[in-house]
């Protein structure tokens, strides 16, 4: 287990996560522009969330297309 810590508006949040998931979350937040070692504005968290929401939406569309393709076989 690892702790992932991030600060927004002067409030530090630390969450204990499984090692592999913690690495994923840390890297994803970094790619979304969230700095893990300094304070972040709330919009950074919103942008990170929307980035993941877009990915999830795209994955769901791809899964639906695969299901339709398989049903057509």
C-alpha positions as CSV (number, residue, x, y, z in Angstrom):
1,X,0.0,0.0,0.0
2,X,1.1,3.5,-0.8
3,X,-0.1,7.0,0.1
4,X,-1.0,9.4,-2.6
5,X,-1.0,13.0,-1.5
6,X,-2.2,16.1,-3.3
7,X,-3.0,19.6,-2.1
8,X,-5.9,21.8,-3.3
9,X,-6.5,25.3,-1.9
10,X,-4.2,24.8,1.0
11,X,-5.8,21.5,2.1
12,X,-3.6,18.4,1.8
13,X,-5.4,15.1,1.1
14,X,-3.5,11.7,1.6
15,X,-5.1,8.5,0.5
16,X,-3.8,5.0,1.0
17,X,-4.0,2.9,-2.2
18,X,-2.8,-0.4,-3.6
19,X,0.7,0.1,-5.0
20,X,-0.2,-0.4,-8.7
21,X,-3.3,1.8,-8.4
22,X,-1.3,4.5,-6.5
23,X,1.2,4.6,-9.3
24,X,-1.5,4.8,-11.9
25,X,-3.3,7.6,-10.0
26,X,-0.1,9.6,-9.4
27,X,0.9,9.3,-13.1
28,X,-2.6,10.2,-14.3
29,X,-2.8,13.2,-12.1
30,X,0.6,14.3,-13.2
31,X,-0.4,14.0,-16.9
32,X,-3.5,16.0,-16.2
33,X,-1.4,18.9,-14.8
34,X,-1.8,18.3,-11.1
35,X,1.3,18.9,-9.1
36,X,1.8,16.4,-6.3
37,X,4.2,18.5,-4.3
38,X,2.7,22.0,-4.3
39,X,-0.8,23.6,-3.9
40,X,-3.2,23.2,-6.8
41,X,-6.2,25.3,-7.9
42,X,-9.6,23.5,-7.9
43,X,-9.7,23.6,-11.7
44,X,-6.8,21.2,-11.9
45,X,-8.9,18.6,-10.1
46,X,-11.8,19.3,-12.4
47,X,-9.6,19.0,-15.5
48,X,-8.2,15.7,-14.2
49,X,-11.7,14.3,-13.5
50,X,-12.9,15.4,-17.0
51,X,-9.9,13.8,-18.6
52,X,-10.8,10.4,-17.0
53,X,-14.5,10.9,-17.7
54,X,-13.7,11.3,-21.4
55,X,-11.5,8.2,-21.4
56,X,-14.3,6.2,-19.7
57,X,-16.8,7.5,-22.2
58,X,-14.6,6.5,-25.1
59,X,-14.0,3.0,-23.6
60,X,-17.8,2.5,-23.1
61,X,-18.4,3.4,-26.8
62,X,-15.7,1.0,-27.9
63,X,-17.1,-1.8,-25.8
64,X,-20.6,-1.2,-27.2
65,X,-19.2,-1.4,-30.7
66,X,-17.4,-4.6,-29.9
67,X,-20.6,-6.1,-28.5
68,X,-22.5,-5.1,-31.6
69,X,-19.9,-6.6,-33.8
70,X,-19.8,-9.9,-31.8
71,X,-23.6,-10.1,-31.8
72,X,-23.6,-9.7,-35.6
73,X,-21.3,-12.7,-36.1
